[in-house]
């Protein structure tokens, strides 16, 4: 599997590819679909981040606005009042990489100023392209996510990925963002029905043609519930299964709620791939 050096803000970098990297989800919102209201207090949020780090998360992704379908939008001031104190507190902890989950350039800039290393944009720079300028000026890592909302999609899921993400990459490059700062995310669940999500999983390896590390966020998504019949809180085992499947096809970063279950699944996937590489390196003499 290809290895990458992902360049982040504040002079940090993260190696991707050699082993799976976990991004723990920390929603400081009252209405997120899975964990809304659980981490609204600063102390609760920091404690949750520490538990995720102890379980094996390398990155904590802090979000202040729910992106679930039908969620009520919030303004920039409300979003920032939720995420900035948490980011500032987490930045004081050693050995923790912080991501801010936002599509707003102003929030992204202030979050990086408070200590965030990564900007995770669910609109792939196409809601507020100025986020690309923030990344270029600060050196922040950038997760560019595919989003099917508010537009006509191509019938083929991979074609639609390439059309959308190539435009996002153009925006990033025009602003001066370096390739080494960029990771991509196919946006599972964002205006994709069950069959589209499954097709995207089945053909995931095709995304390697974009030649950037790929992050995935399937944790507890609705289509997992459709397949398994499980309620939101009971989808962690199936989520871990999707993580292992996508790791075997080249995914590098995994954005999840339950860190422990996914760490175990991904360690197994990494071990199998390592054994396969050793087997390939062997020569036999007849």
C-alpha positions in Angstrom: 0.0 0.0 0.0 1.3 3.4 -0.9 2.6 5.6 1.9 2.1 9.3 2.3 3.4 12.2 4.4 0.3 14.3 5.2 1.4 17.9 6.0 -0.6 19.6 8.7 -0.7 23.0 10.4 1.7 24.0 13.1 4.6 22.2 11.5 3.1 18.7 12.1 2.9 15.8 9.7 1.3 12.4 9.8 2.4 9.2 8.0 -0.5 7.6 6.2 -0.6 4.2 4.5 1.7 2.1 6.6 -1.1 1.4 9.1 -4.6 2.6 9.5 -5.2 6.0 11.2 -8.3 6.5 13.3 -10.1 9.9 13.5 -12.4 9.9 16.5 -15.7 11.8 16.1 -16.3 14.5 18.8 -19.6 16.2 18.0 -20.2 19.2 20.4 -23.8 19.6 19.2 -27.2 19.0 20.7 -28.6 17.2 17.6 -26.1 15.0 15.8 -27.7 11.8 14.7 -25.7 9.5 16.9 -24.2 11.4 19.8 -26.0 14.7 20.0 -25.9 16.3 23.4 -23.3 14.0 24.9 -20.3 16.3 24.7 -21.8 19.8 24.9 -19.9 20.7 28.1 -16.2 21.5 27.8 -15.1 19.0 30.4 -17.3 16.2 28.9 -15.8 16.9 25.5 -12.2 16.8 26.7 -12.8 13.6 28.6 -14.3 12.0 25.5 -11.3 13.0 23.5 -8.9 11.6 26.0 -10.8 8.3 26.0 -10.6 8.1 22.2 -6.9 8.9 22.3 -6.3 6.1 24.9 -8.3 3.7 22.7 -6.1 4.4 19.7 -7.4 7.5 17.9 -4.6 9.6 16.4 -6.9 12.5 15.4 -9.9 14.0 17.1 -12.4 15.6 14.7 -14.4 18.4 16.5 -17.8 19.4 14.9 -20.2 22.1 15.9 -23.0 21.7 13.4 -24.9 18.5 12.6 -24.6 17.5 8.9 -27.3 14.8 9.2 -30.2 15.1 6.7 -32.8 17.5 7.9 -30.7 19.0 10.7 -31.3 22.7 11.6 -28.5 24.9 10.4 -26.6 27.1 12.8 -24.8 30.4 12.2 -21.0 30.8 12.3 -21.1 32.4 15.7 -22.9 29.5 17.3 -20.7 26.9 15.6 -17.5 28.7 16.8 -18.9 29.1 20.4 -19.1 25.3 20.4 -15.9 24.2 18.8 -13.3 26.9 19.6 -13.1 26.4 23.4 -12.8 22.6 22.9 -10.1 22.9 20.3 -8.2 25.3 22.5 -8.4 22.9 25.4 -7.3 19.9 23.3 -4.4 21.8 21.8 -2.8 21.9 25.3 -2.7 18.1 25.4 0.5 16.4 24.1 0.4 14.0 21.2 -3.0 14.9 19.8 -3.9 15.9 16.3 -7.0 18.1 16.1 -9.4 18.4 13.1 -12.2 20.8 12.8 -15.3 19.6 10.9 -16.6 22.8 9.2 -17.4 24.2 5.8 -17.0 27.8 6.9 -13.8 29.6 6.1 -14.0 31.9 9.1 -14.5 29.0 11.5 -11.7 27.1 9.9 -9.3 30.0 10.3 -10.1 30.6 13.9 -9.9 26.9 14.7 -6.4 26.7 13.2 -5.4 29.8 15.2 -6.6 28.0 18.3 -4.6 24.9 17.6 -6.4 22.7 15.0 -4.1 20.9 12.5 -6.7 19.8 9.9 -9.8 21.3 8.3 -12.4 18.6 7.4 -14.9 20.2 4.8 -18.0 18.1 4.0 -18.7 20.3 1.0 -15.3 19.8 -0.6 -14.5 23.5 -0.8 -17.5 24.1 -3.0 -19.7 25.8 -0.4 -17.1 28.3 0.8 -14.1 28.1 -1.5 -12.2 30.5 0.8 -11.5 27.5 3.0 -8.8 26.6 0.5 -7.2 30.0 1.1 -7.2 29.3 4.8 -5.4 25.9 4.2 -2.9 27.5 1.9 -2.1 30.3 4.3 -1.9 28.2 7.5 -0.5 25.0 6.1 -3.4 23.1 7.5 -4.2 19.6 6.4 -7.4 19.5 4.3 -10.0 16.7 4.0 -12.0 17.3 0.8 -15.2 15.4 0.9 -17.5 14.5 -2.0 -21.1 15.7 -1.4 -24.1 14.9 -3.6 -26.4 17.4 -2.0 -28.0 20.3 -3.9 -26.9 19.3 -7.3 -27.5 16.8 -10.2 -25.4 13.7 -9.8 -23.9 11.4 -12.5 -25.6 8.0 -12.6 -22.3 6.2 -12.1 -21.1 6.6 -8.5 -17.4 6.6 -9.5 -17.9 9.1 -12.4 -19.7 11.4 -9.9 -16.8 11.1 -7.5 -14.2 12.1 -10.1 -16.3 15.0 -11.5 -16.9 16.5 -8.0 -13.5 15.9 -6.5 -11.5 17.0 -9.5 -13.3 20.4 -9.3 -12.5 20.5 -5.6 -8.9 19.8 -6.3 -8.8 22.6 -8.9 -10.1 25.0 -6.2 -7.5 23.9 -3.8 -4.6 24.2 -6.3 -5.8 27.6 -7.5 -5.6 28.8 -3.9 -2.1 27.5 -3.5 -2.8 24.4 -1.4 -0.1 21.8 -1.8 -0.9 18.2 -2.7 0.8 17.0 0.5 -1.8 18.8 2.5 -4.8 17.1 0.9 -6.7 13.9 1.7 -10.0 13.0 0.0 -13.2 11.5 1.3 -15.9 9.9 -0.9 -18.7 11.1 1.4 -20.6 7.9 2.3 -24.2 8.8 3.1 -24.2 12.3 1.8 -27.0 12.2 -0.8 -26.3 8.6 -1.6 -28.9 5.8 -1.2 -28.2 2.3 0.1 -27.3 0.9 -3.3 -25.0 3.9 -4.1 -23.2 3.5 -0.9 -22.7 -0.3 -1.4 -21.6 0.3 -5.0 -19.1 2.9 -3.8 -17.7 0.4 -1.3 -17.5 -2.4 -3.9 -15.6 -0.1 -6.3 -13.6 1.9 -3.7 -10.2 0.9 -5.0 -10.9 2.9 -8.2 -10.5 6.1 -6.1 -6.8 5.4 -5.9 -6.5 6.9 -9.4 -6.9 10.3 -7.7 -3.5 9.7 -6.2 -4.3 11.2 -2.8 -4.8 9.4 0.6 -8.5 8.6 1.2 -10.4 9.1 4.4 -13.8 7.4 5.0 -16.6 8.0 7.4 -19.2 5.3 7.5 -19.7 5.2 11.3 -23.3 4.2 12.2 -24.6 5.5 8.9 -28.2 4.9 7.9 -27.4 2.5 5.1 -25.5 0.3 7.6 -28.7 0.1 9.6 -30.7 -0.7 6.4 -28.4 -3.7 5.7 -28.1 -5.0 9.2 -31.5 -4.0 10.7 -29.7 -2.4 13.6 -30.5 0.9 15.3 -28.0 3.7 15.3 -26.4 2.8 18.6 -25.9 -0.8 17.6 -24.0 -0.3 14.4 -20.4 -0.3 15.6 -19.7 -4.0 14.8 -20.9 -3.4 11.2 -19.0 -0.2 11.0 -15.8 -2.0 12.0 -16.5 -4.5 9.3 -16.7 -1.7 6.7 -13.5 -0.3 8.0 -11.6 -3.5 7.5 -13.1 -4.0 4.0 -12.2 -0.5 2.9 -8.7 -0.7 4.5 -8.1 -3.7 2.2 -8.9 -1.6 -0.7 -6.6 1.3 0.2 -8.4 3.6 2.7 -6.0 5.4 5.0 -8.1 7.3 7.6 -11.2 6.1 9.4 -13.6 8.6 11.0 -15.5 6.7 13.7 -17.5 6.9 16.9 -16.4 3.7 18.6 -12.6 3.8 18.4 -11.8 0.4 20.1 -13.9 -1.7 17.8 -12.4 -0.1 14.7 -8.8 -0.3 16.0 -9.2 -4.1 16.4 -10.7 -4.6 13.0 -8.1 -2.4 11.3 -5.2 -4.2 13.1 -6.5 -7.4 11.6 -6.7 -5.9 8.2 -3.2 -4.5 8.5 -1.9 -7.8 9.7 -3.4 -9.7 6.8 -2.0 -7.2 4.3 1.4 -7.4 5.9 1.4 -11.2 5.6 0.4 -10.9 2.0 3.3 -8.5 1.3 5.7 -11.0 2.9 4.3 -13.8 0.9 4.7 -11.8 -2.3 8.3 -11.1 -1.4 9.2 -14.8 -1.1 10.6 -16.8 -4.0 10.3 -20.5 -4.4 12.8 -22.9 -6.0 11.4 -26.0 -7.6 
